[in-house]
């Protein structure tokens, strides 16, 4: 059987040329997987979690033309978190925005992060864009005091929030004057690890829309260039891996 590919001489076949097919994607996948395994735990790549914000996600659902997108970059090793939010079309001015923890999709949970909103969040309008500093999860600034008290202390609150985010038990909620219980929200879901991103990088959803992973790739690249994820520089391979994770930002 003849196959297209790269020719080479086979010593066992009297030097006759043979053909073999080089599966470049498989080779690249193996390299990407090996990279993930070799990154030291001390330089773990930040973990992005994302979702659309909509009134239909509220419990009970809220009728609102408002839309938004939230992305959270969690680094359990460095004990840091960064929050990015964009929203528009709210029925009235925003009054609060924070992460609720810890309850499964379709249920309500208490407020875990600081009240009424993250430091610097654009309250008082119907649209806005927010990119937070990189918050230290070991400090009280990021937390709702009631959440800390309920968990039994700051270390326990940190552990609960990290676990909640990692296990799909948190949602980001934007509250407004017309909807004080929340107008648009979204359950935070993980972005696939670098190997899965490699496999799905050219995914087409069949509807002609560009892949959310491609949008994620562009957004985290912009966030990293803005210095939003900056901290003590890790080894080169860990730094390269960091921008391999990508966040989505849609309106």
C-alpha positions as CSV (number, residue, x, y, z in Angstrom):
1,X,0.0,0.0,0.0
2,X,1.3,3.4,-1.0
3,X,0.9,6.3,1.4
4,X,2.1,9.9,1.1
5,X,4.7,11.1,3.6
6,X,8.4,11.4,4.2
7,X,10.8,9.1,2.3
8,X,13.8,7.4,3.9
9,X,16.0,4.5,3.1
10,X,15.4,1.2,4.9
11,X,18.7,-0.6,5.7
12,X,16.9,-3.9,6.2
13,X,15.2,-3.6,2.8
14,X,18.5,-3.2,0.8
15,X,18.4,0.5,0.9
16,X,15.1,0.7,-0.9
17,X,13.2,3.9,-0.2
18,X,10.1,3.6,2.0
19,X,7.3,5.9,2.9
20,X,6.0,6.8,6.3
21,X,3.3,9.2,7.4
22,X,4.4,11.7,10.0
23,X,1.5,12.6,12.2
24,X,2.6,16.1,13.3
25,X,-0.5,16.8,15.4
26,X,0.1,13.6,17.4
27,X,3.8,14.7,17.9
28,X,2.8,18.1,19.1
29,X,0.1,16.7,21.4
30,X,2.7,14.4,23.0
31,X,5.1,17.4,23.5
32,X,2.2,19.5,25.0
33,X,1.3,16.7,27.4
34,X,4.9,16.2,28.4
35,X,5.3,19.9,29.1
36,X,2.3,19.8,31.4
37,X,3.8,16.9,33.3
38,X,7.2,18.6,33.6
39,X,6.0,21.9,35.0
40,X,7.0,22.0,38.7
41,X,4.1,22.2,41.2
42,X,5.6,25.4,42.6
43,X,5.0,27.0,39.3
44,X,1.5,25.7,38.6
45,X,-0.3,27.4,35.8
46,X,-3.2,29.7,36.8
47,X,-6.6,28.1,36.3
48,X,-9.3,30.1,34.4
49,X,-13.0,29.8,35.0
50,X,-15.5,31.6,32.8
51,X,-19.2,32.0,31.9
52,X,-21.8,34.2,30.3
53,X,-23.9,36.4,32.6
54,X,-27.7,36.5,31.9
55,X,-30.9,37.0,33.7
56,X,-32.0,33.5,32.8
57,X,-29.3,32.2,35.0
58,X,-30.7,33.8,38.1
59,X,-32.8,31.7,40.5
60,X,-35.6,32.3,40.0
61,X,-34.9,33.7,36.4
62,X,-35.0,37.4,35.8
63,X,-36.4,39.0,32.7
64,X,-33.5,41.3,31.6
65,X,-31.9,42.4,28.3
66,X,-28.6,42.6,30.2
67,X,-25.7,40.5,29.1
68,X,-22.2,40.0,30.3
69,X,-19.2,37.8,30.7
70,X,-17.1,36.9,33.7
71,X,-13.7,35.3,33.9
72,X,-11.8,34.4,37.1
73,X,-8.2,33.3,37.1
74,X,-7.4,31.2,40.2
75,X,-3.9,30.2,41.3
76,X,-4.2,27.9,44.3
77,X,-0.5,27.5,44.5
78,X,0.2,31.2,44.7
79,X,-3.0,31.7,46.5
80,X,-4.2,34.5,44.2
81,X,-7.3,35.3,42.2
82,X,-8.1,37.8,39.5
83,X,-11.6,38.8,38.3
84,X,-12.6,40.2,34.9
85,X,-16.2,41.2,34.1
86,X,-17.9,42.9,31.3
87,X,-21.6,43.8,31.2
88,X,-24.2,45.9,29.4
89,X,-27.9,46.4,28.8
90,X,-28.9,46.3,32.5
91,X,-32.4,47.6,33.3
92,X,-31.1,49.9,36.0
93,X,-27.8,50.9,37.6
94,X,-25.6,48.2,39.1
95,X,-25.4,48.2,42.9
96,X,-23.2,45.1,43.7
97,X,-21.1,42.5,42.0
98,X,-19.4,39.5,43.7
99,X,-18.9,35.7,43.8
100,X,-21.4,33.5,45.6
101,X,-20.2,30.2,47.2
102,X,-20.8,27.4,47.6
103,X,-23.8,25.7,45.9
104,X,-24.4,23.6,42.7
105,X,-25.8,25.0,39.5
106,X,-29.4,26.1,39.8
107,X,-29.3,27.0,43.5
108,X,-28.6,30.1,45.5
109,X,-25.6,30.6,47.8
110,X,-24.3,33.3,50.1
111,X,-21.8,36.0,49.1
112,X,-18.2,34.9,49.5
113,X,-16.3,37.9,48.3
114,X,-16.2,41.5,49.5
115,X,-19.4,43.6,49.6
116,X,-20.9,45.3,47.8
117,X,-18.4,44.7,45.0
118,X,-14.8,44.0,44.2
119,X,-12.5,47.0,44.8
120,X,-12.7,49.2,41.7
121,X,-15.8,47.6,40.2
122,X,-17.8,50.1,38.1
123,X,-21.0,50.4,40.2
124,X,-23.8,52.9,39.3
125,X,-24.2,52.2,35.6
126,X,-25.9,49.9,33.2
127,X,-22.7,48.8,31.5
128,X,-19.0,48.5,32.3
129,X,-15.8,46.6,32.1
130,X,-13.7,45.5,35.0
131,X,-10.2,44.0,35.4
132,X,-9.2,43.5,39.0
133,X,-5.8,43.5,40.6
134,X,-4.4,40.1,41.5
135,X,-5.9,39.6,44.9
136,X,-4.1,37.7,47.7
137,X,-6.5,35.0,48.9
138,X,-4.7,34.9,52.3
139,X,-5.8,38.4,53.1
140,X,-9.3,39.5,54.3
141,X,-9.7,42.2,51.6
142,X,-11.3,39.9,49.1
143,X,-13.8,38.2,51.5
144,X,-17.3,38.9,52.8
145,X,-16.8,38.9,56.7
146,X,-20.0,36.8,57.1
147,X,-18.5,34.1,54.8
148,X,-15.3,34.0,56.8
149,X,-17.3,33.7,60.0
150,X,-19.5,31.0,58.6
151,X,-16.4,29.0,57.5
152,X,-14.7,29.3,60.9
153,X,-11.8,31.6,59.9
154,X,-9.8,33.1,57.1
155,X,-7.8,29.9,56.2
156,X,-11.1,27.9,56.1
157,X,-12.8,30.6,54.0
158,X,-9.9,30.5,51.5
159,X,-10.1,26.7,51.2
160,X,-13.9,26.8,50.8
161,X,-13.7,29.4,48.0
162,X,-10.9,27.6,46.1
163,X,-12.8,24.3,46.4
164,X,-16.0,25.9,45.4
165,X,-14.5,27.5,42.3
166,X,-12.7,24.3,41.3
167,X,-15.8,22.2,41.7
168,X,-18.4,24.4,39.9
169,X,-20.0,25.6,43.1
170,X,-19.7,29.3,42.6
171,X,-21.3,32.0,40.4
172,X,-20.7,35.6,39.7
173,X,-23.7,37.9,40.2
174,X,-24.3,41.5,39.2
175,X,-27.1,43.2,41.2
176,X,-29.1,46.3,40.2
177,X,-31.6,48.7,41.7
178,X,-34.4,47.0,39.8
179,X,-33.2,43.5,40.8
180,X,-31.5,43.7,44.2
181,X,-31.3,39.9,44.3
182,X,-29.3,39.9,41.1
183,X,-30.0,40.8,37.5
184,X,-27.4,38.7,35.6
185,X,-25.2,35.9,36.7
186,X,-23.2,32.9,35.5
187,X,-21.9,29.7,37.1
188,X,-18.1,29.7,36.9
189,X,-16.9,26.8,34.7
190,X,-13.3,25.7,34.0
191,X,-11.5,26.4,30.7
192,X,-9.8,23.1,29.4
193,X,-6.2,22.5,30.2
194,X,-3.5,23.2,27.5
195,X,-3.6,19.7,26.0
196,X,-7.4,19.9,25.5
197,X,-7.1,23.5,24.1
198,X,-4.6,22.1,21.6
199,X,-7.0,19.4,20.5
200,X,-10.0,21.8,20.3
201,X,-8.2,24.9,19.1
202,X,-9.8,24.6,15.6
203,X,-13.2,23.5,16.9
204,X,-16.2,24.8,14.9
205,X,-19.6,24.8,16.7
206,X,-21.3,24.2,13.3
207,X,-23.2,27.5,13.5
208,X,-20.5,29.6,11.9
209,X,-19.4,31.2,15.1
210,X,-15.8,31.3,16.1
211,X,-14.7,28.9,18.8
212,X,-15.1,30.1,22.4
213,X,-11.6,28.6,23.0
214,X,-10.2,30.9,20.3
215,X,-11.8,33.9,21.9
216,X,-10.5,32.6,25.2
217,X,-7.0,32.5,23.7
218,X,-7.1,36.1,22.6
219,X,-8.5,37.4,25.9
220,X,-6.0,35.8,28.3
221,X,-3.2,37.0,25.9
222,X,-4.5,40.5,26.3
223,X,-4.9,40.2,30.1
224,X,-1.3,38.8,30.4
225,X,0.1,41.7,28.3
226,X,-1.7,44.2,30.5
227,X,0.2,42.8,33.4
228,X,-3.0,41.6,35.1
229,X,-1.4,38.2,35.9
230,X,2.0,39.6,36.8
231,X,3.9,38.4,39.8
232,X,7.3,37.0,40.5
233,X,8.5,35.6,37.1
234,X,8.4,31.8,36.8
235,X,10.7,29.7,34.7
236,X,10.3,30.2,30.9
237,X,8.3,27.1,30.3
238,X,5.8,27.9,33.1
239,X,5.5,31.4,31.7
240,X,4.8,30.1,28.2
241,X,2.2,27.8,29.7
242,X,0.4,30.6,31.4
243,X,-0.5,32.3,28.2
244,X,-1.6,28.9,26.9
245,X,-4.7,29.2,29.0
246,X,-7.3,31.5,27.5
247,X,-10.4,33.3,28.7
248,X,-13.6,34.3,26.9
249,X,-15.0,37.7,26.9
250,X,-18.4,38.3,25.2
251,X,-21.1,40.9,25.4
